[in-house]
Amino acid sequence: MEKGDLAALADFRKLGPVAQLAHPTHEHYLPLLYAAGAVDPKEPMRFFNSSYQSASISMRSAVWG
C-alpha cells in the first residue's frame, strides 16, 4: 500500500501464513479492497490507528487523500 501497488491487495493470501492469520475471513479484509478501489493510486496514503491493544489486538487503518 505504501508503494501504491493497490492491485497486489487483491491476492493477499499469497503473502503467506501471516496474511492469512491477520485476515482469517474475507469480511475483515473486503472493506480495505473497496476503499483501495475507489481511490486514485497517486493519492497520498497514510496509516492511522496503528497501535496495539492488550499486546495482541490491532486495527491498522488507512486513509487516502
PyMOL Python script that loads the backbone (N, CA, C, O; Angstrom):
from pymol import cmd

cmd.read_pdbstr("""\
ATOM      1  N   MET A   1       0.819  -1.186   0.000  1.00  0.00           N
ATOM      2  CA  MET A   1       0.000   0.000   0.000  1.00  0.00           C
ATOM      3  C   MET A   1       0.863   1.250   0.000  1.00  0.00           C
ATOM      4  O   MET A   1       0.574   2.209  -0.715  1.00  0.00           O
ATOM      5  N   GLU A   2       1.912   1.243   0.792  1.00  0.00           N
ATOM      6  CA  GLU A   2       2.779   2.416   0.852  1.00  0.00           C
ATOM      7  C   GLU A   2       3.465   2.678  -0.486  1.00  0.00           C
ATOM      8  O   GLU A   2       3.804   3.821  -0.792  1.00  0.00           O
ATOM      9  N   LYS A   3       3.670   1.643  -1.277  1.00  0.00           N
ATOM     10  CA  LYS A   3       4.306   1.795  -2.591  1.00  0.00           C
ATOM     11  C   LYS A   3       3.292   2.145  -3.677  1.00  0.00           C
ATOM     12  O   LYS A   3       3.680   2.430  -4.810  1.00  0.00           O
ATOM     13  N   GLY A   4       2.003   2.129  -3.349  1.00  0.00           N
ATOM     14  CA  GLY A   4       0.969   2.447  -4.325  1.00  0.00           C
ATOM     15  C   GLY A   4       0.542   1.260  -5.171  1.00  0.00           C
ATOM     16  O   GLY A   4      -0.209   1.437  -6.131  1.00  0.00           O
ATOM     17  N   ASP A   5       0.991   0.070  -4.848  1.00  0.00           N
ATOM     18  CA  ASP A   5       0.629  -1.131  -5.599  1.00  0.00           C
ATOM     19  C   ASP A   5      -0.670  -1.701  -5.033  1.00  0.00           C
ATOM     20  O   ASP A   5      -0.664  -2.718  -4.339  1.00  0.00           O
ATOM     21  N   LEU A   6      -1.771  -1.040  -5.337  1.00  0.00           N
ATOM     22  CA  LEU A   6      -3.064  -1.442  -4.777  1.00  0.00           C
ATOM     23  C   LEU A   6      -3.582  -2.726  -5.408  1.00  0.00           C
ATOM     24  O   LEU A   6      -4.370  -3.436  -4.783  1.00  0.00           O
ATOM     25  N   ALA A   7      -3.165  -3.041  -6.619  1.00  0.00           N
ATOM     26  CA  ALA A   7      -3.600  -4.284  -7.266  1.00  0.00           C
ATOM     27  C   ALA A   7      -3.110  -5.511  -6.493  1.00  0.00           C
ATOM     28  O   ALA A   7      -3.761  -6.555  -6.512  1.00  0.00           O
ATOM     29  N   ALA A   8      -1.984  -5.391  -5.826  1.00  0.00           N
ATOM     30  CA  ALA A   8      -1.440  -6.511  -5.053  1.00  0.00           C
ATOM     31  C   ALA A   8      -2.323  -6.858  -3.858  1.00  0.00           C
ATOM     32  O   ALA A   8      -2.215  -7.960  -3.319  1.00  0.00           O
ATOM     33  N   LEU A   9      -3.182  -5.954  -3.437  1.00  0.00           N
ATOM     34  CA  LEU A   9      -4.059  -6.224  -2.301  1.00  0.00           C
ATOM     35  C   LEU A   9      -5.072  -7.327  -2.607  1.00  0.00           C
ATOM     36  O   LEU A   9      -5.529  -8.013  -1.693  1.00  0.00           O
ATOM     37  N   ALA A  10      -5.423  -7.503  -3.862  1.00  0.00           N
ATOM     38  CA  ALA A  10      -6.460  -8.464  -4.231  1.00  0.00           C
ATOM     39  C   ALA A  10      -6.047  -9.903  -3.933  1.00  0.00           C
ATOM     40  O   ALA A  10      -6.907 -10.735  -3.645  1.00  0.00           O
ATOM     41  N   ASP A  11      -4.773 -10.210  -3.994  1.00  0.00           N
ATOM     42  CA  ASP A  11      -4.306 -11.578  -3.782  1.00  0.00           C
ATOM     43  C   ASP A  11      -3.447 -11.655  -2.526  1.00  0.00           C
ATOM     44  O   ASP A  11      -2.311 -12.127  -2.566  1.00  0.00           O
ATOM     45  N   PHE A  12      -3.999 -11.187  -1.412  1.00  0.00           N
ATOM     46  CA  PHE A  12      -3.217 -11.095  -0.180  1.00  0.00           C
ATOM     47  C   PHE A  12      -2.839 -12.449   0.390  1.00  0.00           C
ATOM     48  O   PHE A  12      -1.840 -12.549   1.104  1.00  0.00           O
ATOM     49  N   ARG A  13      -3.591 -13.482   0.105  1.00  0.00           N
ATOM     50  CA  ARG A  13      -3.293 -14.803   0.690  1.00  0.00           C
ATOM     51  C   ARG A  13      -1.966 -15.375   0.196  1.00  0.00           C
ATOM     52  O   ARG A  13      -1.386 -16.238   0.856  1.00  0.00           O
ATOM     53  N   LYS A  14      -1.480 -14.914  -0.945  1.00  0.00           N
ATOM     54  CA  LYS A  14      -0.189 -15.410  -1.437  1.00  0.00           C
ATOM     55  C   LYS A  14       0.970 -14.863  -0.606  1.00  0.00           C
ATOM     56  O   LYS A  14       2.109 -15.299  -0.772  1.00  0.00           O
ATOM     57  N   LEU A  15       0.691 -13.913   0.286  1.00  0.00           N
ATOM     58  CA  LEU A  15       1.740 -13.355   1.136  1.00  0.00           C
ATOM     59  C   LEU A  15       2.128 -14.301   2.268  1.00  0.00           C
ATOM     60  O   LEU A  15       3.074 -14.033   3.009  1.00  0.00           O
ATOM     61  N   GLY A  16       1.399 -15.403   2.401  1.00  0.00           N
ATOM     62  CA  GLY A  16       1.789 -16.422   3.363  1.00  0.00           C
ATOM     63  C   GLY A  16       0.927 -16.501   4.594  1.00  0.00           C
ATOM     64  O   GLY A  16      -0.122 -15.862   4.672  1.00  0.00           O
ATOM     65  N   PRO A  17       1.369 -17.290   5.561  1.00  0.00           N
ATOM     66  CA  PRO A  17       0.583 -17.573   6.758  1.00  0.00           C
ATOM     67  C   PRO A  17       0.267 -16.340   7.605  1.00  0.00           C
ATOM     68  O   PRO A  17      -0.795 -16.277   8.224  1.00  0.00           O
ATOM     69  N   VAL A  18       1.162 -15.371   7.642  1.00  0.00           N
ATOM     70  CA  VAL A  18       0.905 -14.185   8.462  1.00  0.00           C
ATOM     71  C   VAL A  18      -0.296 -13.421   7.919  1.00  0.00           C
ATOM     72  O   VAL A  18      -1.144 -12.967   8.687  1.00  0.00           O
ATOM     73  N   ALA A  19      -0.371 -13.276   6.600  1.00  0.00           N
ATOM     74  CA  ALA A  19      -1.511 -12.590   5.990  1.00  0.00           C
ATOM     75  C   ALA A  19      -2.798 -13.352   6.251  1.00  0.00           C
ATOM     76  O   ALA A  19      -3.839 -12.744   6.502  1.00  0.00           O
ATOM     77  N   GLN A  20      -2.739 -14.656   6.195  1.00  0.00           N
ATOM     78  CA  GLN A  20      -3.921 -15.464   6.432  1.00  0.00           C
ATOM     79  C   GLN A  20      -4.355 -15.424   7.892  1.00  0.00           C
ATOM     80  O   GLN A  20      -5.552 -15.461   8.178  1.00  0.00           O
ATOM     81  N   LEU A  21      -3.413 -15.349   8.811  1.00  0.00           N
ATOM     82  CA  LEU A  21      -3.756 -15.227  10.226  1.00  0.00           C
ATOM     83  C   LEU A  21      -4.339 -13.855  10.543  1.00  0.00           C
ATOM     84  O   LEU A  21      -5.246 -13.728  11.366  1.00  0.00           O
ATOM     85  N   ALA A  22      -3.813 -12.839   9.885  1.00  0.00           N
ATOM     86  CA  ALA A  22      -4.293 -11.475  10.132  1.00  0.00           C
ATOM     87  C   ALA A  22      -5.719 -11.288   9.632  1.00  0.00           C
ATOM     88  O   ALA A  22      -6.476 -10.496  10.193  1.00  0.00           O
ATOM     89  N   HIS A  23      -6.089 -12.014   8.578  1.00  0.00           N
ATOM     90  CA  HIS A  23      -7.426 -11.889   7.984  1.00  0.00           C
ATOM     91  C   HIS A  23      -8.007 -13.280   7.774  1.00  0.00           C
ATOM     92  O   HIS A  23      -8.039 -13.771   6.646  1.00  0.00           O
ATOM     93  N   PRO A  24      -8.467 -13.923   8.849  1.00  0.00           N
ATOM     94  CA  PRO A  24      -8.931 -15.303   8.727  1.00  0.00           C
ATOM     95  C   PRO A  24     -10.185 -15.455   7.864  1.00  0.00           C
ATOM     96  O   PRO A  24     -10.419 -16.520   7.294  1.00  0.00           O
ATOM     97  N   THR A  25     -10.974 -14.415   7.769  1.00  0.00           N
ATOM     98  CA  THR A  25     -12.160 -14.454   6.913  1.00  0.00           C
ATOM     99  C   THR A  25     -12.189 -13.191   6.063  1.00  0.00           C
ATOM    100  O   THR A  25     -11.618 -12.166   6.434  1.00  0.00           O
ATOM    101  N   HIS A  26     -12.858 -13.275   4.923  1.00  0.00           N
ATOM    102  CA  HIS A  26     -12.850 -12.163   3.979  1.00  0.00           C
ATOM    103  C   HIS A  26     -13.561 -10.914   4.491  1.00  0.00           C
ATOM    104  O   HIS A  26     -13.200  -9.809   4.085  1.00  0.00           O
ATOM    105  N   GLU A  27     -14.550 -11.045   5.361  1.00  0.00           N
ATOM    106  CA  GLU A  27     -15.267  -9.838   5.777  1.00  0.00           C
ATOM    107  C   GLU A  27     -14.400  -8.875   6.584  1.00  0.00           C
ATOM    108  O   GLU A  27     -14.762  -7.711   6.754  1.00  0.00           O
ATOM    109  N   HIS A  28     -13.269  -9.346   7.077  1.00  0.00           N
ATOM    110  CA  HIS A  28     -12.337  -8.448   7.765  1.00  0.00           C
ATOM    111  C   HIS A  28     -11.461  -7.687   6.784  1.00  0.00           C
ATOM    112  O   HIS A  28     -10.884  -6.658   7.137  1.00  0.00           O
ATOM    113  N   TYR A  29     -11.357  -8.179   5.563  1.00  0.00           N
ATOM    114  CA  TYR A  29     -10.429  -7.622   4.585  1.00  0.00           C
ATOM    115  C   TYR A  29     -11.124  -6.872   3.448  1.00  0.00           C
ATOM    116  O   TYR A  29     -10.549  -5.940   2.887  1.00  0.00           O
ATOM    117  N   LEU A  30     -12.336  -7.258   3.107  1.00  0.00           N
ATOM    118  CA  LEU A  30     -13.038  -6.659   1.970  1.00  0.00           C
ATOM    119  C   LEU A  30     -13.208  -5.146   2.063  1.00  0.00           C
ATOM    120  O   LEU A  30     -13.099  -4.483   1.032  1.00  0.00           O
ATOM    121  N   PRO A  31     -13.467  -4.556   3.225  1.00  0.00           N
ATOM    122  CA  PRO A  31     -13.584  -3.087   3.265  1.00  0.00           C
ATOM    123  C   PRO A  31     -12.336  -2.370   2.763  1.00  0.00           C
ATOM    124  O   PRO A  31     -12.438  -1.306   2.152  1.00  0.00           O
ATOM    125  N   LEU A  32     -11.171  -2.937   3.011  1.00  0.00           N
ATOM    126  CA  LEU A  32      -9.936  -2.335   2.506  1.00  0.00           C
ATOM    127  C   LEU A  32      -9.912  -2.366   0.976  1.00  0.00           C
ATOM    128  O   LEU A  32      -9.491  -1.396   0.344  1.00  0.00           O
ATOM    129  N   LEU A  33     -10.361  -3.472   0.379  1.00  0.00           N
ATOM    130  CA  LEU A  33     -10.386  -3.560  -1.082  1.00  0.00           C
ATOM    131  C   LEU A  33     -11.342  -2.545  -1.685  1.00  0.00           C
ATOM    132  O   LEU A  33     -11.032  -1.937  -2.710  1.00  0.00           O
ATOM    133  N   TYR A  34     -12.493  -2.354  -1.070  1.00  0.00           N
ATOM    134  CA  TYR A  34     -13.445  -1.354  -1.563  1.00  0.00           C
ATOM    135  C   TYR A  34     -12.837   0.043  -1.496  1.00  0.00           C
ATOM    136  O   TYR A  34     -12.935   0.808  -2.456  1.00  0.00           O
ATOM    137  N   ALA A  35     -12.219   0.375  -0.387  1.00  0.00           N
ATOM    138  CA  ALA A  35     -11.604   1.699  -0.247  1.00  0.00           C
ATOM    139  C   ALA A  35     -10.466   1.891  -1.240  1.00  0.00           C
ATOM    140  O   ALA A  35     -10.364   2.942  -1.872  1.00  0.00           O
ATOM    141  N   ALA A  36      -9.616   0.887  -1.380  1.00  0.00           N
ATOM    142  CA  ALA A  36      -8.482   0.983  -2.301  1.00  0.00           C
ATOM    143  C   ALA A  36      -8.955   1.088  -3.752  1.00  0.00           C
ATOM    144  O   ALA A  36      -8.315   1.752  -4.567  1.00  0.00           O
ATOM    145  N   GLY A  37     -10.057   0.443  -4.071  1.00  0.00           N
ATOM    146  CA  GLY A  37     -10.587   0.507  -5.426  1.00  0.00           C
ATOM    147  C   GLY A  37     -11.212   1.840  -5.778  1.00  0.00           C
ATOM    148  O   GLY A  37     -11.402   2.145  -6.955  1.00  0.00           O
ATOM    149  N   ALA A  38     -11.530   2.631  -4.782  1.00  0.00           N
ATOM    150  CA  ALA A  38     -12.205   3.911  -5.009  1.00  0.00           C
ATOM    151  C   ALA A  38     -11.257   5.101  -5.097  1.00  0.00           C
ATOM    152  O   ALA A  38     -11.698   6.225  -5.336  1.00  0.00           O
ATOM    153  N   VAL A  39      -9.970   4.869  -4.909  1.00  0.00           N
ATOM    154  CA  VAL A  39      -9.019   5.981  -4.901  1.00  0.00           C
ATOM    155  C   VAL A  39      -8.169   5.996  -6.157  1.00  0.00           C
ATOM    156  O   VAL A  39      -8.037   4.992  -6.858  1.00  0.00           O
ATOM    157  N   ASP A  40      -7.607   7.140  -6.417  1.00  0.00           N
ATOM    158  CA  ASP A  40      -6.589   7.270  -7.457  1.00  0.00           C
ATOM    159  C   ASP A  40      -5.280   6.794  -6.819  1.00  0.00           C
ATOM    160  O   ASP A  40      -4.893   7.312  -5.771  1.00  0.00           O
ATOM    161  N   PRO A  41      -4.598   5.828  -7.420  1.00  0.00           N
ATOM    162  CA  PRO A  41      -3.371   5.306  -6.803  1.00  0.00           C
ATOM    163  C   PRO A  41      -2.308   6.371  -6.536  1.00  0.00           C
ATOM    164  O   PRO A  41      -1.381   6.136  -5.761  1.00  0.00           O
ATOM    165  N   LYS A  42      -2.433   7.524  -7.161  1.00  0.00           N
ATOM    166  CA  LYS A  42      -1.461   8.601  -6.939  1.00  0.00           C
ATOM    167  C   LYS A  42      -1.795   9.440  -5.701  1.00  0.00           C
ATOM    168  O   LYS A  42      -0.997  10.280  -5.286  1.00  0.00           O
ATOM    169  N   GLU A  43      -2.970   9.211  -5.116  1.00  0.00           N
ATOM    170  CA  GLU A  43      -3.327   9.966  -3.916  1.00  0.00           C
ATOM    171  C   GLU A  43      -2.428   9.555  -2.763  1.00  0.00           C
ATOM    172  O   GLU A  43      -2.078   8.381  -2.638  1.00  0.00           O
ATOM    173  N   PRO A  44      -2.054  10.501  -1.926  1.00  0.00           N
ATOM    174  CA  PRO A  44      -1.232  10.136  -0.769  1.00  0.00           C
ATOM    175  C   PRO A  44      -2.026   9.265   0.201  1.00  0.00           C
ATOM    176  O   PRO A  44      -3.231   9.446   0.377  1.00  0.00           O
ATOM    177  N   MET A  45      -1.335   8.327   0.820  1.00  0.00           N
ATOM    178  CA  MET A  45      -1.950   7.425   1.776  1.00  0.00           C
ATOM    179  C   MET A  45      -1.204   7.526   3.092  1.00  0.00           C
ATOM    180  O   MET A  45       0.015   7.691   3.121  1.00  0.00           O
ATOM    181  N   ARG A  46      -1.944   7.427   4.165  1.00  0.00           N
ATOM    182  CA  ARG A  46      -1.314   7.400   5.492  1.00  0.00           C
ATOM    183  C   ARG A  46      -2.043   6.395   6.354  1.00  0.00           C
ATOM    184  O   ARG A  46      -3.211   6.087   6.116  1.00  0.00           O
ATOM    185  N   PHE A  47      -1.357   5.893   7.344  1.00  0.00           N
ATOM    186  CA  PHE A  47      -1.962   4.972   8.303  1.00  0.00           C
ATOM    187  C   PHE A  47      -2.361   5.737   9.558  1.00  0.00           C
ATOM    188  O   PHE A  47      -1.684   6.681   9.964  1.00  0.00           O
ATOM    189  N   PHE A  48      -3.450   5.326  10.158  1.00  0.00           N
ATOM    190  CA  PHE A  48      -3.808   5.815  11.482  1.00  0.00           C
ATOM    191  C   PHE A  48      -4.296   4.620  12.298  1.00  0.00           C
ATOM    192  O   PHE A  48      -4.545   3.544  11.755  1.00  0.00           O
ATOM    193  N   ASN A  49      -4.422   4.816  13.555  1.00  0.00           N
ATOM    194  CA  ASN A  49      -4.885   3.754  14.446  1.00  0.00           C
ATOM    195  C   ASN A  49      -3.998   2.522  14.295  1.00  0.00           C
ATOM    196  O   ASN A  49      -4.482   1.424  14.020  1.00  0.00           O
ATOM    197  N   SER A  50      -2.716   2.715  14.475  1.00  0.00           N
ATOM    198  CA  SER A  50      -1.780   1.613  14.260  1.00  0.00           C
ATOM    199  C   SER A  50      -1.199   1.046  15.556  1.00  0.00           C
ATOM    200  O   SER A  50      -0.191   0.341  15.531  1.00  0.00           O
ATOM    201  N   SER A  51      -1.826   1.350  16.668  1.00  0.00           N
ATOM    202  CA  SER A  51      -1.322   0.831  17.941  1.00  0.00           C
ATOM    203  C   SER A  51      -1.974  -0.516  18.265  1.00  0.00           C
ATOM    204  O   SER A  51      -2.910  -0.947  17.591  1.00  0.00           O
ATOM    205  N   TYR A  52      -1.471  -1.154  19.287  1.00  0.00           N
ATOM    206  CA  TYR A  52      -1.982  -2.448  19.732  1.00  0.00           C
ATOM    207  C   TYR A  52      -2.725  -2.289  21.045  1.00  0.00           C
ATOM    208  O   TYR A  52      -2.374  -1.449  21.873  1.00  0.00           O
ATOM    209  N   GLN A  53      -3.746  -3.097  21.227  1.00  0.00           N
ATOM    210  CA  GLN A  53      -4.494  -3.119  22.479  1.00  0.00           C
ATOM    211  C   GLN A  53      -4.245  -4.476  23.128  1.00  0.00           C
ATOM    212  O   GLN A  53      -4.331  -5.508  22.462  1.00  0.00           O
ATOM    213  N   SER A  54      -3.947  -4.479  24.389  1.00  0.00           N
ATOM    214  CA  SER A  54      -3.679  -5.714  25.137  1.00  0.00           C
ATOM    215  C   SER A  54      -2.573  -6.546  24.494  1.00  0.00           C
ATOM    216  O   SER A  54      -2.575  -7.772  24.603  1.00  0.00           O
ATOM    217  N   ALA A  55      -1.652  -5.902  23.842  1.00  0.00           N
ATOM    218  CA  ALA A  55      -0.465  -6.507  23.236  1.00  0.00           C
ATOM    219  C   ALA A  55      -0.762  -7.501  22.117  1.00  0.00           C
ATOM    220  O   ALA A  55       0.154  -8.174  21.647  1.00  0.00           O
ATOM    221  N   SER A  56      -2.035  -7.614  21.672  1.00  0.00           N
ATOM    222  CA  SER A  56      -2.296  -8.582  20.618  1.00  0.00           C
ATOM    223  C   SER A  56      -3.372  -8.166  19.614  1.00  0.00           C
ATOM    224  O   SER A  56      -3.479  -8.790  18.558  1.00  0.00           O
ATOM    225  N   ILE A  57      -4.157  -7.157  19.899  1.00  0.00           N
ATOM    226  CA  ILE A  57      -5.241  -6.754  19.010  1.00  0.00           C
ATOM    227  C   ILE A  57      -4.876  -5.427  18.355  1.00  0.00           C
ATOM    228  O   ILE A  57      -4.519  -4.465  19.034  1.00  0.00           O
ATOM    229  N   SER A  58      -4.969  -5.388  17.038  1.00  0.00           N
ATOM    230  CA  SER A  58      -4.711  -4.142  16.331  1.00  0.00           C
ATOM    231  C   SER A  58      -5.745  -3.960  15.224  1.00  0.00           C
ATOM    232  O   SER A  58      -6.370  -4.919  14.771  1.00  0.00           O
ATOM    233  N   MET A  59      -5.908  -2.730  14.807  1.00  0.00           N
ATOM    234  CA  MET A  59      -6.802  -2.420  13.707  1.00  0.00           C
ATOM    235  C   MET A  59      -6.172  -1.292  12.905  1.00  0.00           C
ATOM    236  O   MET A  59      -6.684  -0.173  12.870  1.00  0.00           O
ATOM    237  N   ARG A  60      -5.074  -1.600  12.273  1.00  0.00           N
ATOM    238  CA  ARG A  60      -4.376  -0.589  11.475  1.00  0.00           C
ATOM    239  C   ARG A  60      -5.293  -0.162  10.350  1.00  0.00           C
ATOM    240  O   ARG A  60      -5.872  -0.996   9.655  1.00  0.00           O
ATOM    241  N   SER A  61      -5.419   1.123  10.177  1.00  0.00           N
ATOM    242  CA  SER A  61      -6.341   1.669   9.184  1.00  0.00           C
ATOM    243  C   SER A  61      -5.620   2.632   8.254  1.00  0.00           C
ATOM    244  O   SER A  61      -4.625   3.252   8.628  1.00  0.00           O
ATOM    245  N   ALA A  62      -6.138   2.748   7.036  1.00  0.00           N
ATOM    246  CA  ALA A  62      -5.521   3.606   6.021  1.00  0.00           C
ATOM    247  C   ALA A  62      -6.490   4.696   5.601  1.00  0.00           C
ATOM    248  O   ALA A  62      -7.707   4.506   5.594  1.00  0.00           O
ATOM    249  N   VAL A  63      -5.921   5.845   5.251  1.00  0.00           N
ATOM    250  CA  VAL A  63      -6.690   6.982   4.736  1.00  0.00           C
ATOM    251  C   VAL A  63      -5.999   7.461   3.481  1.00  0.00           C
ATOM    252  O   VAL A  63      -4.782   7.642   3.465  1.00  0.00           O
ATOM    253  N   TRP A  64      -6.772   7.666   2.427  1.00  0.00           N
ATOM    254  CA  TRP A  64      -6.241   8.237   1.190  1.00  0.00           C
ATOM    255  C   TRP A  64      -6.776   9.647   1.033  1.00  0.00           C
ATOM    256  O   TRP A  64      -7.882   9.959   1.473  1.00  0.00           O
ATOM    257  N   GLY A  65      -5.972  10.498   0.398  1.00  0.00           N
ATOM    258  CA  GLY A  65      -6.420  11.855   0.094  1.00  0.00           C
ATOM    259  C   GLY A  65      -5.874  12.886   1.024  1.00  0.00           C
ATOM    260  O   GLY A  65      -6.175  14.071   0.877  1.00  0.00           O
TER     261      GLY A  65
END
""", "prot")
cmd.dss("prot")
cmd.show_as("cartoon", "prot")
cmd.util.cbc("prot")
cmd.orient("prot")
